[in-house]
Every structure is written in C-alpha cells, then in structure tokens.
Amino acid sequence: MKVLLIVPEIRLDNKPYHFPFWAGILAAVAERNGMQVGILDLNALRDNFKGNLVPNEVVAEEISLEKWDLIGIGGLTSTYARIKQLVPIIRKSSPDSILLAGGGWSTYNPDEILQLVPEIDMICIGEGEETFAEICDEINSGTRNFDKIRGLCLNNKGEFKFTEPRALISDLDTVPYPAYHLMETEIYYKYSSLPLSVDSYNSKRRASVVWERGCPRGCTFCSHNGMSRGDLQNIYGKGDRREGEKLVRISDKMSNTFQLPARWPTPKYAVENIKFLKEKYDVDFISILDENMTSNLKWTKEFCRLYVEEGLEKTVKWGTLGDAPSVAVKPSIVQTMKDAGCAYISFGFESASNKVLNQDIGKGQLQIHEQQTIDTVKKAKLTPLATFMIGNPHENINDLMETVTFWIRNNIEVDPFICTPYVGSPLFFDYKDFLLQQYDERLKMIASGKYKISDEIIKKLKLRALDKFMQECGDATQYTATVSQYFSIPELYALKRFMYKKDTRRMLQMAHQRYEQTGLEQWKHDEEWAKYCNVCKAQDELGSTLEVPLNR
C-alpha cells in the first residue's frame, strides 16, 4: 500500500521556517504499519520557486509519478485557500486514491468543508494518529468499511456522516517521532536564523518540535486543532459546548479515559527527541512550539533537569512559548529554563487592560502578571518577548491607551495583531453570524427582519460567506473580519499603526475627532489620559484665566 502526505504552502513571508510535524508523525505511523509512504512538502519546495506557490503543473506531475492508495492533506486554518486550490489537482492527478483531509483547516466544521471542497472523501476530526492507522489497515484489508472507524466525517456522494467520536490519546509517549528522513530538512535549515535571541539568530541547523497538545488556558481567540477537550466540545456541539460535552463523555466512556484540556508526553520522551535530532542531524537550536510550556511547571522543571543531565544545554540551545500567570506563581522557573539552555520565552500578553483580559480574552491573567513576567525575564538577563492584539470585542480607546502606555513604561517594541476569529475558536462560534455578514451584506439585511428569505437560501449565503472568510485567513498579520463591537477595520488599522509608533498624541486626536463625529462612548477617553492628549491640554489652556503659553 502506498501513502502520500501533502503539505501545503504557508504564506508567511515566503520562507519555510518550521518542520511539518503532522506529516512527519503520520508518515512514521504509516511506516510503523508497513506502508510505503512519501511526503510532498510544497511548503519547502516553494524554495525552488523564489518563495512563491509551487506551480500547479509541478504539483500534478509529482503526484502522478506513483499510484497512491491514500493521499492525505492537512494544515492550519490559514492554509484553507491553498488547499482548496490543490484538492481538484490531486483528484485529477490520482482519481482512484482515497483523499483524506485533517488538521485545523477542516477539523472544526467538516460537514461545511465537504460541501465547499466536495472532492474530499473523508475528514479526520482532531488527532489523526490512531484514526490514520485504522484507515490504512482498512484500505489494506480491502473491505474499506470506514463507518466503523471513530473520529471521521464521511462524504457519501454529498451526504455527510459523522462516525462515533474518538477519544484523545491518553499516552503521548506512544506517538512516534516524526519521520525526519522523509522531510526536506536541508531546505528548512537554510532558514534557521530567527531574530528572537542571539543563539536563535546565529543558528545554522535549527529544528522545531511540538509535544504539548491543547492548552490549560481558555483564551476565546484560540483553538488547538481539535486536540483538546474544549475543541471537541465545540466541534461536536457546533459551538454549543454543553451539547458537545455529551458526545465527548461517550468517547470517554468507550475508551475508559478522561480527556484533558492539555496533555504532554513525559519529559524523557521530549529530551530523547532532541537528543536524537542532535546525534542524527547535528541540530544546534530547537524551537519548541508547544502552546504553553511554562503552564506545566512540574513538567518543565523535570525537562530542564534531564536536559542538563544529558549535557544538551551546552550544545543545543532552545526557545519556547510561555504564559504570565505561571511565571508569576513560580518566577524561579525562568532561571531554571535559562540554566538548561533556554535562549528565549515568548509570552502572549494580548492586552494590558484588565477589563479586556477578563471580559474578552479569558486567559486568566492580569496586567500585574505581565509586569511580574517582564521583571522576571529581565532579571534572568533574557529579552522580554510578548505578543499583543487589538480589536477584541469590547475594547475601547481607554483599553488601548492602557496597553500602549504599558509598552512605554517597559520600553518594549510591539506591532500588535488585529484579533482574528479563526474557525474553531470560541470567538468564531460566538460571533459567527456577525462575521459572515461582513462578507455578504445580504445577510445583514436579512438579519434586520426587513426581508423574508427561505432558510435554504440563507444557508447557502452563509456557506459562501464562510468560504470567503476562510480564504482570507492566510496571514495573521493582515486583517480579515473583525469581532470588535466598537471599531471598524480602517479604524483598527490606524490605531494599530499609532500604537506601534507609540504615538499617543494621534491616538487621542483621533478619539476626539471620532467622538465629535459620532458621539459614541468608545471614543471618549478617561481623565487619566489627558496628560497625553494635546486636545485636552489646549482646551484647558484656552479655558483658563491664566496667560496662554505660546512656546509649546
């Protein structure tokens, strides 16, 4: 049996930075099951085409070289547009292959994806290792009875059927390391340098790894590729987590397990992974792309101990992602990580407004946690790295001022993202109709109640609007739809630029102008920001009986 796994291009500044983990792991699963397997990594191969998309005729030629029994394609939500282009090419180039999709681009709304990309035979929901192995076995046996395989959405000539839900893998040590020997590693090494620390910048053979699945935080803007309990609740309940929990509990009962929001393999598994990469591929830096390494303090501490025990801290530096609350609880963890070779930790601060952090984001952190984290990282002689975003649902000018003045006080450089409600996130489910109306004005008019349109037509309009939205979700640094209840996309773009330049004067000038034009409260700033506001200063001076200063 022959299996081909296709990795689509990721359109982020045209450089292949990180190894394709999902393809590597599934390739290892296939090899372990005795299959012949290949990886067609278009994300890497675009390096041969000046960073542009691999030409479709080249893709077709590569696929046509062999007769494949099973072709799998997957990626993040941001790869939807490219995968939609690729699937018809795959189908035409290999018409007899079973075409399987998986990953974030299709796992959250598989029935909608199968309507938009009807050439796909089935979609794997959530984790793919066990499901993929069973699909391979079923094809190999010749019976092809996929209805009995848990965790699938099947396409039966336009009719869609969900099989029984599959529980998340309870022991991640059973997951094989990626099949690195099938990857285009040398192409990825060309782009090893990352300007996140001195060691990552000077790296010549950097590899990337992912071990954590899910996350213990409950951020409203985030999703985890179907690999957490919350994700599965949203998938099976179509955004209604209480309804989805009923099916999750059934899968728990069938598998005699309890699926957690976040899971890790053992620290030994992780250290052995890096040890293998050093011995086999002579890597000099590791990007640990776990969503939130520091949230599991016990795991991180043991990982660091084993890392030093193996002597890796001297030869393979590393960087990772963390969060403020865990560092605030245990600030010594930062020094422990540095002593074990950690060169950087990037934190998702998101906002410095406690109102936004509580009401809109729900991470479980406050500004005080962020400040403690910055102070702790500086004390350890590391550079604070943090990401922020604007355009949260109830964020107003005061919240934005609170954030930008936090940057000024701490002398940190930030170019904030605009909050993107990716498919699968709680924000997406909560604001889905609001989002789709931004891609089809008819939906907004229908929602007003002025027009009587059949449910069937509304369903089609929503599906087309969803398609447009997902095709725009290719680059998190750009805009798509907004969930902001106060600001438009043009306003957010202006505010984003002013904040990046720390230009509070223009932010507040804009606020006064927009308040005068609209009378909307979100533009009315509090008294505490008057010291930054030239409009307020001018009003005070002109309204004063004192002599008006002319030299400022």
C-alpha positions as CSV (number, residue, x, y, z in Angstrom):
1,M,0.0,0.0,0.0
2,K,1.3,3.5,-0.9
3,V,0.5,6.6,1.0
4,L,1.3,10.2,0.0
5,L,1.1,13.1,2.5
6,I,0.9,16.6,1.1
7,V,2.0,19.7,3.0
8,P,0.5,22.9,1.6
9,E,2.5,26.2,1.4
10,I,2.1,28.5,4.4
11,R,2.0,32.1,3.2
12,L,4.1,33.9,5.9
13,D,6.9,35.9,4.3
14,N,7.6,33.2,1.8
15,K,10.1,31.2,3.9
16,P,9.7,27.6,5.2
17,Y,10.6,28.0,8.9
18,H,9.2,25.0,10.8
19,F,9.2,21.3,10.1
20,P,5.8,19.8,9.0
21,F,5.2,17.9,12.3
22,W,1.8,16.4,11.4
23,A,3.0,14.9,8.1
24,G,6.2,13.6,9.7
25,I,4.3,11.9,12.5
26,L,1.7,10.4,10.2
27,A,4.5,9.2,7.9
28,A,6.1,7.5,10.9
29,V,2.7,5.9,11.8
30,A,2.4,4.6,8.2
31,E,5.9,3.2,8.2
32,R,5.3,1.5,11.5
33,N,2.3,-0.2,9.9
34,G,4.3,-1.5,7.0
35,M,3.1,1.1,4.4
36,Q,5.2,2.8,1.7
37,V,4.9,6.5,2.3
38,G,6.1,9.7,0.8
39,I,5.8,13.4,1.8
40,L,5.2,16.1,-0.8
41,D,6.2,19.2,1.1
42,L,5.1,22.1,-1.0
43,N,5.9,24.5,1.8
44,A,9.6,23.5,1.5
45,L,9.7,23.0,-2.3
46,R,8.5,26.6,-2.9
47,D,12.1,27.5,-2.1
48,N,12.8,26.4,-5.7
49,F,10.3,28.9,-6.9
50,K,11.6,32.1,-5.2
51,G,9.2,31.5,-2.3
52,N,6.1,31.6,-4.5
53,L,3.5,28.9,-4.6
54,V,4.6,25.7,-6.3
55,P,3.1,25.8,-9.9
56,N,0.1,23.6,-10.2
57,E,1.5,21.6,-13.1
58,V,4.5,20.7,-11.0
59,V,2.2,19.5,-8.2
60,A,0.3,17.4,-10.7
61,E,3.4,15.9,-12.1
62,E,4.8,15.0,-8.7
63,I,1.5,13.3,-7.7
64,S,1.3,11.4,-11.0
65,L,4.7,9.8,-10.6
66,E,3.2,7.0,-8.4
67,K,-0.1,5.2,-8.0
68,W,-1.3,6.1,-4.5
69,D,-3.8,4.2,-2.5
70,L,-4.3,7.0,0.1
71,I,-3.5,10.7,-0.2
72,G,-3.7,12.9,2.9
73,I,-3.6,16.6,3.0
74,G,-3.8,18.9,6.1
75,G,-2.7,22.2,7.6
76,L,-3.7,25.1,9.8
77,T,-6.8,27.2,9.2
78,S,-4.6,29.7,7.4
79,T,-3.9,27.1,4.6
80,Y,-7.6,26.8,3.6
81,A,-7.3,28.9,0.4
82,R,-4.3,26.9,-0.9
83,I,-5.8,23.5,-0.1
84,K,-9.0,24.4,-1.9
85,Q,-6.8,25.0,-5.0
86,L,-4.8,21.8,-4.5
87,V,-7.6,19.3,-3.9
88,P,-9.0,19.3,-7.5
89,I,-5.5,18.9,-8.8
90,I,-4.9,16.0,-6.5
91,R,-8.2,14.4,-7.5
92,K,-7.4,14.8,-11.3
93,S,-3.8,13.5,-10.9
94,S,-4.8,10.5,-8.8
95,P,-8.5,9.8,-9.4
96,D,-8.5,6.3,-7.8
97,S,-6.9,7.4,-4.5
98,I,-8.8,7.9,-1.3
99,L,-8.5,11.5,-0.4
100,L,-8.3,12.2,3.4
101,A,-8.2,15.7,5.0
102,G,-7.3,16.6,8.5
103,G,-5.9,19.4,10.7
104,G,-7.2,22.8,11.7
105,W,-8.3,23.8,8.3
106,S,-11.1,21.1,8.2
107,T,-11.5,19.6,11.7
108,Y,-13.8,22.2,13.2
109,N,-16.5,22.2,10.5
110,P,-16.0,19.1,8.4
111,D,-19.5,19.0,7.0
112,E,-19.2,22.5,5.7
113,I,-15.7,21.8,4.3
114,L,-17.0,18.8,2.5
115,Q,-19.7,21.0,0.8
116,L,-17.0,23.6,-0.2
117,V,-14.4,21.0,-1.2
118,P,-16.5,18.1,-2.4
119,E,-13.6,16.1,-3.9
120,I,-12.5,15.0,-0.4
121,D,-13.7,11.5,0.6
122,M,-13.4,11.9,4.4
123,I,-12.1,14.2,7.1
124,C,-10.3,13.2,10.3
125,I,-11.6,15.0,13.3
126,G,-9.0,16.0,15.9
127,E,-5.9,13.9,16.4
128,G,-5.0,11.7,13.5
129,E,-2.5,9.1,14.6
130,E,-4.9,6.3,15.6
131,T,-7.5,7.2,13.0
132,F,-4.9,7.3,10.3
133,A,-3.5,3.9,11.2
134,E,-7.0,2.3,11.2
135,I,-7.8,3.9,7.8
136,C,-4.6,2.4,6.4
137,D,-5.5,-1.0,7.8
138,E,-9.0,-0.8,6.4
139,I,-7.7,0.0,2.9
140,N,-5.1,-2.7,3.1
141,S,-7.7,-5.3,4.1
142,G,-9.8,-4.5,1.0
143,T,-13.0,-4.1,3.0
144,R,-13.0,-0.3,3.2
145,N,-15.7,-0.1,5.8
146,F,-14.8,3.3,7.2
147,D,-18.1,3.7,9.1
148,K,-16.7,1.7,12.0
149,I,-13.6,3.9,12.4
150,R,-14.1,6.6,15.1
151,G,-13.4,10.2,14.6
152,L,-14.4,10.7,10.9
153,C,-16.8,12.7,8.8
154,L,-17.5,10.7,5.7
155,N,-18.6,12.1,2.3
156,N,-21.0,9.7,0.7
157,K,-21.9,11.5,-2.6
158,G,-22.8,14.7,-0.9
159,E,-24.3,13.1,2.2
160,F,-22.2,13.6,5.3
161,K,-22.0,11.2,8.1
162,F,-20.1,11.5,11.4
163,T,-18.8,8.3,12.9
164,E,-18.6,7.7,16.6
165,P,-16.3,10.3,18.4
166,R,-12.8,9.3,19.1
167,A,-11.1,10.0,22.5
168,L,-7.9,11.9,22.6
169,I,-4.7,9.9,23.0
170,S,-4.1,9.4,26.7
171,D,-0.4,8.4,26.5
172,L,1.5,10.6,24.1
173,D,4.7,8.6,24.6
174,T,3.1,6.1,22.2
175,V,3.2,8.7,19.4
176,P,6.3,8.1,17.2
177,Y,8.8,10.8,16.5
178,P,8.3,12.4,13.0
179,A,9.9,10.6,10.1
180,Y,12.7,13.2,9.7
181,H,14.4,11.1,7.0
182,L,11.4,11.8,4.7
183,M,11.4,15.6,5.3
184,E,13.1,18.3,3.3
185,T,15.3,19.1,6.3
186,E,18.1,20.8,4.4
187,I,15.7,23.4,2.9
188,Y,14.4,24.2,6.4
189,Y,17.9,24.5,7.8
190,K,18.5,27.3,5.2
191,Y,16.1,29.4,7.2
192,S,17.3,28.5,10.6
193,S,18.1,32.0,11.7
194,L,15.3,33.6,13.8
195,P,15.8,37.1,15.4
196,L,14.4,36.1,18.8
197,S,17.7,35.7,20.6
198,V,21.4,35.8,19.8
199,D,21.5,31.9,19.7
200,S,18.5,31.6,17.5
201,Y,19.7,34.3,15.2
202,N,23.1,32.6,14.8
203,S,21.6,29.1,14.4
204,K,22.7,27.2,11.3
205,R,20.7,23.9,11.8
206,R,17.6,24.8,13.8
207,A,14.8,22.2,14.1
208,S,11.3,22.6,15.5
209,V,9.3,20.3,17.7
210,V,5.8,20.1,19.2
211,W,4.9,17.9,22.1
212,E,2.0,19.6,24.0
213,R,-1.5,19.1,22.7
214,G,-4.1,21.5,23.8
215,C,-3.6,24.2,26.4
216,P,-4.9,24.7,30.0
217,R,-5.9,28.3,29.3
218,G,-9.3,29.2,27.9
219,C,-8.5,32.0,25.6
220,T,-11.5,33.0,23.5
221,F,-9.4,33.7,20.4
222,C,-7.6,30.3,20.4
223,S,-8.2,26.8,19.2
224,H,-6.0,23.7,19.2
225,N,-6.6,21.7,16.0
226,G,-9.1,19.5,17.7
227,M,-6.7,18.3,20.3
228,S,-8.3,19.5,23.5
229,R,-11.5,18.6,25.3
230,G,-12.8,22.1,24.7
231,D,-12.1,21.8,21.0
232,L,-14.0,18.6,20.7
233,Q,-16.9,20.0,22.7
234,N,-17.1,22.9,20.1
235,I,-16.7,20.5,17.1
236,Y,-19.4,18.0,18.1
237,G,-21.7,20.7,19.5
238,K,-21.2,23.1,16.6
239,G,-20.2,25.8,19.1
240,D,-22.5,24.6,21.9
241,R,-20.0,23.2,24.3
242,R,-22.7,21.7,26.6
243,E,-24.1,19.7,23.7
244,G,-20.7,18.7,22.5
245,E,-19.7,17.5,26.0
246,K,-22.4,14.8,25.8
247,L,-20.5,13.2,22.9
248,V,-17.1,13.8,24.5
249,R,-18.3,11.9,27.6
250,I,-19.5,9.0,25.3
251,S,-16.0,8.7,23.9
252,D,-14.5,8.9,27.4
253,K,-16.7,6.0,28.4
254,M,-15.9,3.9,25.4
255,S,-12.1,4.4,25.9
256,N,-12.1,4.4,29.7
257,T,-10.4,7.7,29.8
258,F,-10.9,11.4,30.7
259,Q,-9.8,13.8,28.0
260,L,-8.0,16.9,29.4
261,P,-7.6,20.4,28.1
262,A,-3.8,19.9,27.7
263,R,-1.6,16.9,27.5
264,W,2.1,16.2,27.3
265,P,4.3,13.2,26.8
266,T,6.8,12.5,29.5
267,P,9.8,14.9,29.8
268,K,12.1,12.0,29.0
269,Y,10.2,11.5,25.6
270,A,10.9,15.2,24.8
271,V,14.5,15.2,25.8
272,E,15.1,11.9,23.8
273,N,13.6,13.6,20.8
274,I,16.1,16.4,20.9
275,K,18.9,14.0,21.7
276,F,18.0,12.1,18.5
277,L,18.0,15.3,16.5
278,K,21.4,16.3,17.8
279,E,23.0,12.9,17.2
280,K,21.4,12.2,13.8
281,Y,21.1,15.7,12.3
282,D,23.6,17.8,14.3
283,V,21.0,20.5,15.1
284,D,22.2,23.5,17.0
285,F,18.9,25.1,18.1
286,I,15.4,23.8,18.9
287,S,12.2,25.9,18.5
288,I,9.8,24.3,21.0
289,L,6.4,25.3,19.6
290,D,4.3,24.0,22.4
291,E,1.4,26.4,23.1
292,N,2.3,27.0,26.7
293,M,5.3,25.1,28.1
294,T,5.5,27.0,31.4
295,S,1.9,26.3,32.3
296,N,3.1,22.8,33.4
297,L,5.7,23.9,35.9
298,K,6.4,20.3,37.1
299,W,6.9,19.1,33.6
300,T,9.1,22.0,32.6
301,K,11.3,21.6,35.7
302,E,11.8,17.9,35.0
303,F,12.5,18.6,31.3
304,C,15.2,21.1,32.3
305,R,16.8,18.6,34.8
306,L,17.0,15.9,32.2
307,Y,18.2,18.3,29.5
308,V,21.2,19.3,31.7
309,E,21.8,15.7,32.8
310,E,22.3,14.8,29.1
311,G,24.6,17.7,28.6
312,L,22.4,19.2,25.9
313,E,22.3,22.7,27.4
314,K,25.9,23.3,26.2
315,T,25.3,22.3,22.5
316,V,21.6,22.8,21.7
317,K,20.0,26.0,22.8
318,W,16.3,26.3,22.7
319,G,13.3,28.7,22.8
320,T,9.7,28.3,23.6
321,L,6.3,29.8,24.5
322,G,5.0,30.5,28.0
323,D,2.4,32.5,29.9
324,A,2.5,35.2,32.5
325,P,0.4,33.5,35.3
326,S,2.7,30.5,35.6
327,V,5.8,32.7,35.8
328,A,4.1,35.0,38.3
329,V,3.4,31.9,40.5
330,K,6.9,30.5,40.1
331,P,9.3,33.1,38.9
332,S,12.3,30.9,39.5
333,I,11.3,28.7,36.5
334,V,12.7,31.3,34.1
335,Q,16.2,31.0,35.6
336,T,15.8,27.2,35.7
337,M,15.0,27.3,32.0
338,K,17.9,29.6,31.2
339,D,20.3,27.4,33.0
340,A,19.1,24.5,30.9
341,G,19.9,26.3,27.6
342,C,16.7,28.3,27.1
343,A,17.5,31.4,25.0
344,Y,14.1,33.0,24.8
345,I,10.5,32.6,26.0
346,S,7.7,34.3,24.1
347,F,4.6,35.3,26.0
348,G,1.1,36.0,24.7
349,F,0.1,39.1,26.8
350,E,-2.6,40.1,24.3
351,S,-3.6,43.2,26.2
352,A,-2.6,45.3,29.2
353,S,-6.2,46.2,30.1
354,N,-7.6,44.1,32.9
355,K,-11.1,44.7,31.6
356,V,-10.2,43.2,28.2
357,L,-8.2,40.4,29.7
358,N,-11.1,39.4,31.9
359,Q,-14.1,40.1,29.7
360,D,-12.9,39.4,26.2
361,I,-9.8,37.1,26.4
362,G,-10.3,34.9,29.4
363,K,-6.8,33.7,29.7
364,G,-6.7,34.0,33.5
365,Q,-4.1,36.7,33.6
366,L,-4.0,40.4,34.6
367,Q,-1.6,43.2,33.9
368,I,0.2,42.6,37.2
369,H,1.1,39.1,35.9
370,E,2.5,40.6,32.8
371,Q,4.6,43.1,34.7
372,Q,6.0,40.4,37.0
373,T,6.9,38.4,34.0
374,I,8.8,41.2,32.3
375,D,10.7,41.9,35.5
376,T,11.5,38.3,36.0
377,V,12.7,37.8,32.4
378,K,14.9,40.9,32.6
379,K,16.3,39.7,35.9
380,A,17.4,36.5,34.3
381,K,19.2,38.5,31.6
382,L,16.8,37.4,28.8
383,T,15.0,39.8,26.4
384,P,11.2,40.0,27.1
385,L,9.2,38.9,24.1
386,A,5.5,39.4,24.1
387,T,2.6,39.5,21.6
388,F,-0.4,41.7,21.8
389,M,-3.6,42.2,19.7
390,I,-6.2,44.8,19.4
391,G,-9.8,44.6,18.1
392,N,-11.2,42.5,21.0
393,P,-15.0,42.6,21.2
394,H,-15.4,45.2,23.9
395,E,-12.1,47.0,23.8
396,N,-12.4,50.8,23.7
397,I,-9.9,53.8,23.5
398,N,-9.2,53.6,27.2
399,D,-8.2,50.0,27.0
400,L,-5.9,50.7,24.1
401,M,-4.3,53.6,26.0
402,E,-3.7,51.3,28.9
403,T,-1.9,48.9,26.7
404,V,0.3,51.3,24.8
405,T,1.3,53.1,28.0
406,F,2.3,49.7,29.4
407,W,4.6,49.3,26.4
408,I,6.1,52.8,27.0
409,R,6.7,52.2,30.7
410,N,8.5,48.9,29.9
411,N,10.3,50.1,26.8
412,I,9.1,47.2,24.7
413,E,8.5,47.2,20.9
414,V,5.2,45.8,19.8
415,D,3.4,45.7,16.4
416,P,0.0,44.3,17.6
417,F,-2.1,41.8,15.7
418,I,-5.7,42.5,14.9
419,C,-7.8,39.9,16.7
420,T,-8.7,37.2,14.1
421,P,-11.7,34.9,15.0
422,Y,-10.3,31.8,13.4
423,V,-12.7,28.9,12.7
424,G,-12.8,26.7,15.8
425,S,-12.2,29.5,18.3
426,P,-14.9,30.4,20.9
427,L,-14.9,33.9,19.3
428,F,-15.8,32.4,15.9
429,F,-18.7,30.4,17.3
430,D,-19.9,33.3,19.4
431,Y,-19.8,35.9,16.6
432,K,-20.3,33.7,13.5
433,D,-23.3,35.5,12.1
434,F,-21.7,38.9,12.8
435,L,-18.6,37.7,10.9
436,L,-20.4,36.3,7.9
437,Q,-22.4,39.5,7.5
438,Q,-19.1,41.3,6.8
439,Y,-18.7,39.1,3.7
440,D,-22.3,39.3,2.4
441,E,-24.3,42.5,3.0
442,R,-27.5,40.5,2.2
443,L,-27.1,38.5,5.4
444,K,-27.0,41.7,7.4
445,M,-30.1,42.9,5.7
446,I,-31.9,39.6,6.2
447,A,-31.0,39.7,9.9
448,S,-32.7,43.1,10.2
449,G,-36.0,41.4,9.6
450,K,-36.9,43.5,6.6
451,Y,-36.7,40.6,4.1
452,K,-38.3,37.2,4.2
453,I,-35.9,34.7,2.7
454,S,-36.1,30.9,2.9
455,D,-33.8,29.1,5.3
456,E,-32.3,27.1,2.4
457,I,-31.2,30.3,0.7
458,I,-29.8,31.8,3.9
459,K,-27.9,28.6,4.5
460,K,-26.3,28.8,1.0
461,L,-25.4,32.5,1.5
462,K,-23.8,31.7,4.9
463,L,-21.7,28.9,3.3
464,R,-20.5,31.2,0.6
465,A,-19.6,33.9,3.1
466,L,-17.8,31.4,5.2
467,D,-15.8,30.4,2.2
468,K,-14.7,34.0,1.6
469,F,-13.8,34.5,5.2
470,M,-11.7,31.3,5.4
471,Q,-9.9,32.2,2.2
472,E,-8.7,35.4,3.8
473,C,-7.4,33.7,6.9
474,G,-3.9,33.2,5.3
475,D,-1.7,35.6,7.4
476,A,-2.3,36.6,11.0
477,T,-0.5,39.9,10.4
478,Q,-3.3,41.0,8.0
479,Y,-7.0,41.7,8.6
480,T,-10.0,39.5,7.9
481,A,-13.3,40.1,9.6
482,T,-13.4,41.8,13.0
483,V,-15.2,40.9,16.2
484,S,-14.8,44.4,17.6
485,Q,-18.2,45.8,18.5
486,Y,-16.7,49.4,18.5
487,F,-14.1,49.8,15.8
488,S,-14.1,49.2,12.1
489,I,-11.2,47.6,10.2
490,P,-9.9,51.0,8.9
491,E,-10.0,52.4,12.4
492,L,-8.2,49.4,13.8
493,Y,-5.5,49.7,11.2
494,A,-4.9,53.4,12.1
495,L,-4.9,52.6,15.8
496,K,-2.5,49.7,15.2
497,R,-0.1,51.9,13.4
498,F,-0.3,54.7,16.0
499,M,0.3,52.2,18.8
500,Y,3.3,50.6,17.1
501,K,4.8,54.1,16.9
502,K,3.7,54.8,20.5
503,D,2.0,57.9,19.1
504,T,-0.5,58.5,21.9
505,R,-1.0,62.1,20.6
506,R,-2.5,61.0,17.3
507,M,-4.5,58.2,19.0
508,L,-6.2,60.7,21.3
509,Q,-6.6,63.3,18.5
510,M,-8.4,60.6,16.5
511,A,-10.5,59.7,19.6
512,H,-11.6,63.3,20.0
513,Q,-12.4,63.6,16.3
514,R,-14.4,60.4,16.1
515,Y,-16.3,61.3,19.4
516,E,-17.3,64.7,17.9
517,Q,-18.4,63.0,14.7
518,T,-20.3,60.1,16.2
519,G,-20.9,60.7,19.9
520,L,-20.0,57.1,20.6
521,E,-18.8,56.4,24.1
522,Q,-16.0,54.0,23.0
523,W,-14.1,57.1,21.7
524,K,-14.5,59.1,24.9
525,H,-11.3,58.8,26.8
526,D,-10.9,59.0,30.6
527,E,-9.3,61.8,32.5
528,E,-6.2,59.8,33.3
529,W,-5.1,60.1,29.6
530,A,-5.5,63.9,29.5
531,K,-1.7,64.3,30.2
532,Y,-1.0,62.6,26.8
533,C,-3.7,64.5,25.0
534,N,-2.9,67.8,23.2
535,V,-6.6,68.4,22.6
536,C,-7.4,68.3,26.3
537,K,-4.3,70.4,27.1
538,A,-5.4,73.0,24.5
539,Q,-8.9,73.1,25.9
540,D,-7.6,73.6,29.4
541,E,-5.3,76.4,28.4
542,L,-7.8,78.3,26.3
543,G,-10.4,78.0,29.1
544,S,-8.0,79.2,31.7
545,T,-7.8,82.8,33.0
546,L,-4.0,82.3,33.2
547,E,-1.8,83.5,30.3
548,V,-1.8,81.1,27.4
549,P,1.7,79.6,26.8
550,L,2.9,80.1,23.2
551,N,6.1,78.1,23.4
552,R,4.9,74.5,23.5
